[in-house]
Amino acid sequence: MTRIVAGTAGGRTLTVPRGETRPTSERVREALFSRLEHQGVVDGARVLDLYAGSGALGLEAASRGATEVTLVDSARPAVAACRRNVTSLGLGQVGVVGSTVRSYLAGEPSTAYDLVLVDPPYDVTETDLAELLARLPAWLAPDAVVVVERSRRSPEPTWPAELEATDERRYGDTTLWFASTTSGGGELP
């Protein structure tokens, strides 16, 4: 069972799509958001959740005060689960986009995000992840934070020049890599 850990929707259960989705564990989400809240990153933030799956990461951010959250996933079951979760939690600041991450990031940025959460499936190669990360800077606000979740066996992501690695945290078989903008991010307001 996957639940929202804290905030206005804390304790509420999420629908998880069947298949290859592996929701971030409560322990990892609790540690991640405790850290992000301590840094003042979540409250009032515009958040982008790529490879959203059930939407657990983005919905956790919304529950904790993010003002705008976009969940992106291409799998129909994941998109349907995200929409059900948004409706059942009553989080009106959350939008769901049914698209590949590559297609979404190839579009014109409409929002400068303060926080980007990237939790790709294990079969996304390091090269594909590096290409995705290279597209992110145009979508980022000044002082944005990017978090990448991968298997402990995965190497550190290849960050583009506009992102500076700031930390790495390990929780069981999960590693979280943190980076922040180095050049002020995108040009959007």
ZISULTA-V55897 format. One record per residue. RES is the residue in three letters. OMEGA is omega in whole degrees, -180 to 180 (NA if undefined). D_CENTER is the distance of its C-alpha to the mean C-alpha in Angstrom with 2 decimals. Layout:
<<RES:OMEGA:D_CENTER> <RES:OMEGA:D_CENTER>>
This chain:
<<MET:179:19.82> <THR:-178:16.25> <ARG:169:16.27> <ILE:-174:14.50> <VAL:-173:15.57> <ALA:178:16.60> <GLY:-175:17.12> <THR:179:18.81> <ALA:-177:17.69> <GLY:179:18.09> <GLY:-179:19.79> <ARG:-178:19.20> <THR:178:18.73> <LEU:170:16.17> <THR:179:17.38> <VAL:180:16.04> <PRO:177:17.01> <ARG:177:19.73> <GLY:-170:19.72> <GLU:179:17.42> <THR:175:14.26> <ARG:-178:13.74> <PRO:175:11.70> <THR:-177:10.57> <SER:178:13.82> <GLU:-179:14.69> <ARG:-179:16.05> <VAL:179:12.98> <ARG:179:10.88> <GLU:180:14.01> <ALA:-180:14.42> <LEU:-175:10.97> <PHE:173:11.27> <SER:179:14.95> <ARG:-178:14.50> <LEU:178:12.17> <GLU:178:14.66> <HIS:179:17.53> <GLN:180:16.49> <GLY:-175:16.33> <VAL:-168:12.83> <VAL:-174:11.69> <ASP:-180:14.91> <GLY:-175:15.48> <ALA:167:12.24> <ARG:-169:10.91> <VAL:175:7.14> <LEU:180:5.50> <ASP:-178:3.11> <LEU:-171:5.23> <TYR:-168:7.56> <ALA:-178:6.83> <GLY:178:10.16> <SER:-176:11.35> <GLY:-173:8.47> <ALA:-178:8.89> <LEU:-180:5.76> <GLY:179:5.82> <LEU:175:9.51> <GLU:178:9.91> <ALA:179:8.93> <ALA:179:11.39> <SER:-177:13.85> <ARG:172:13.95> <GLY:175:14.82> <ALA:-176:12.17> <THR:178:14.47> <GLU:180:12.45> <VAL:176:9.26> <THR:178:8.86> <LEU:-178:7.83> <VAL:174:8.97> <ASP:-179:10.91> <SER:-178:14.49> <ALA:-179:16.03> <ARG:178:18.23> <PRO:179:18.06> <ALA:179:14.26> <VAL:179:14.61> <ALA:179:17.57> <ALA:178:15.94> <CYS:-179:13.11> <ARG:177:16.04> <ARG:-179:18.14> <ASN:179:15.69> <VAL:-179:15.25> <THR:-176:19.05> <SER:180:19.98> <LEU:180:18.00> <GLY:-179:19.36> <LEU:-174:16.28> <GLY:-179:17.64> <GLN:-177:15.12> <VAL:175:12.56> <GLY:-180:13.10> <VAL:180:12.60> <VAL:175:13.23> <GLY:-175:15.02> <SER:170:14.86> <THR:178:14.25> <VAL:180:11.53> <ARG:180:14.66> <SER:-180:16.47> <TYR:-178:13.88> <LEU:176:13.65> <ALA:179:17.44> <GLY:178:18.03> <GLU:179:19.02> <PRO:177:16.43> <SER:-179:17.12> <THR:172:14.83> <ALA:-174:14.21> <TYR:178:10.74> <ASP:-177:10.96> <LEU:176:7.46> <VAL:-179:4.91> <LEU:-175:2.08> <VAL:-180:4.55> <ASP:-175:6.50> <PRO:174:9.54> <PRO:-179:12.72> <TYR:-177:15.33> <ASP:173:17.50> <VAL:-176:15.44> <THR:177:17.81> <GLU:177:17.41> <THR:178:19.07> <ASP:178:16.68> <LEU:179:13.67> <ALA:178:15.83> <GLU:178:16.59> <LEU:-179:13.03> <LEU:179:12.49> <ALA:179:15.92> <ARG:-174:14.97> <LEU:-172:12.22> <PRO:179:14.81> <ALA:-177:16.33> <TRP:-171:13.25> <LEU:173:12.95> <ALA:172:14.98> <PRO:179:17.37> <ASP:178:16.17> <ALA:177:12.45> <VAL:176:10.31> <VAL:178:8.05> <VAL:177:6.98> <VAL:177:7.82> <GLU:179:8.83> <ARG:173:12.16> <SER:178:15.56> <ARG:-178:17.91> <ARG:-179:20.17> <SER:176:17.94> <PRO:176:18.90> <GLU:178:16.95> <PRO:174:15.07> <THR:-176:17.34> <TRP:174:16.08> <PRO:-177:17.72> <ALA:-178:20.34> <GLU:178:18.39> <LEU:180:15.89> <GLU:177:17.45> <ALA:-178:16.40> <THR:-178:16.80> <ASP:175:16.36> <GLU:179:15.86> <ARG:180:15.85> <ARG:178:17.10> <TYR:-178:17.16> <GLY:-179:19.49> <ASP:-177:18.37> <THR:173:14.78> <THR:174:14.09> <LEU:174:11.35> <TRP:-179:12.02> <PHE:175:11.60> <ALA:176:12.86> <SER:-178:13.94> <THR:180:15.78> <THR:-174:19.44> <SER:176:21.04> <GLY:175:19.74> <GLY:-177:17.03> <GLY:-176:17.76> <GLU:-178:20.84> <LEU:179:19.58> <PRO:NA:20.57>>
